[in-house]
Amino acid sequence: MPHPRKFIFDTDPGVDDAMAFLFAMASPELELVGVTTVFGNGGIETTTQNALRLVELVSRSDIPVTAGAARPLLHPYVGAGARVHGSDGLGETRLPVPTGAPQPGHAAQFIIDTVMADPGRISLIAVGPLTNLALAVSLEPRIVQAVQQVVIMGGSALHPGNVTPVAEANIHNDSAAARIVFAAEWPLTMVGMDVTCATVMSPEYLQTLFTMGNKATDFIAKIVPFYLDFHRSRGEDGIYVHDSSAIAFALDSSLFKVKTAPVHICVTEGRVDGQTIADWGDTGSGGHKVNVCMEVDSPRFLTLYRERLATY
């Protein structure tokens, strides 16, 4: 078997972030070399504590957790994620305080140091606001050439937004950072709502996970009811598979149909802030082309997720 692909997980845990983390850790194709945290589904203290809980859950306290940005580049942190994930970020479960602590330093510097120390071997998988990545590439532009790939869960090409009519939450939470990240000429793939909303974990599917009865699925069974109730309040029968879709792309890109286009980020006041605009016609708007996931083989993806979680 080929050597596993090393990656940094930039995250704001978050119920679906936790589910993505457990998916990645059950996948031998991937090797997690560090977790970097960002505000988003909770404040930075909450997301960092939750990241520490996750590495301890899988008995991997050797994996460094480094706290990053506590607010967007241009405006205050609003904190709207609590209504989706609970005030503790993990479905109001009030889990015990983790025993570990984050390592010193800032997430952006950890990203720079790790990528530059192993050029061509480190991928970035980002499933929260893109503030840490924007800071890293601004501080050290050479990581654009040194990183293996960048996979982000965020944005939308054609699907409606989930926080405004046109904007997805991660991009909207720091549109200025997203503009920097999409403008950097690194190999970037956008795993957005066009595919994350096409894959749904129904209550029946979730029950097949819960009946496995291992430490990962028992954890999901605790944290997911609050998240499921939020989706039900919006008339949705099940949960969209957002963050785990980014892990799925890193594991097996053949699950997705991808188109390439420059993607521009609206940074403005009002309803279009955070909109991701794919220039399908290559109209000369500028910018380099990125991969945009447009279709997904959801049955195969959900089978893969269930198979991997069964290995705990």
C-alpha angles and dihedrals in degrees: 000000000000119000112275116261112250119229144172115224111217105194151154103210112236127146096279091042089057091049090050092048091053090048091052094046090053092054116089091198089072132060117198111215099174146350119226120191133213136178115265121096085034139353118292093262091054096045092047093050089049092051089053090050090053097052089047092049090060093040093247104124086143088077107093119238115202124187118227140172117005095191142015120276097252110022142029124280108263101193100215093146092085092078089059102036104020129256090284093047091239104079099280091293095137093212122194119278110268116250095223132070134219116264118253121269136043127299092236091058091046089054092049095046094046096046095044092048092057107027117198093011106078126079125194118221109188121186101166137051110322098235097115092050092047091051092047096051091044093052095043114019091181090077086078089073096033101053119090096216142329119224118185132186103215147086133041133241101193107350118094117259125257101219099033129009090269108020133083117217102246093050093041092051090066112005093167091058091046091054090055093048095048092046094054110097098233126123099276131177122193112211098188141162092288086077105017091061091046091066116065129181102213122207087255092053091048089052090057087058094047093052090061087076099202127135094266098046092042088055092050090048089058099046104036104066093075090048091047091050090054090054090047090053086061093050095259120138100212137357128291113239102233114150097027088059089068090053090048091055091051090049100044120000090185087078088074139058109222134197125190127226141134108272120207126198122217112227107184145102120283138022099335095055107124097017113150111217117196112204096216093168092053087229095179093265090141130236131102123276121263131189113261118194109223106165135025136195093234099181092053091044093051091047090052092049093051093046092051095047089052090066095071 
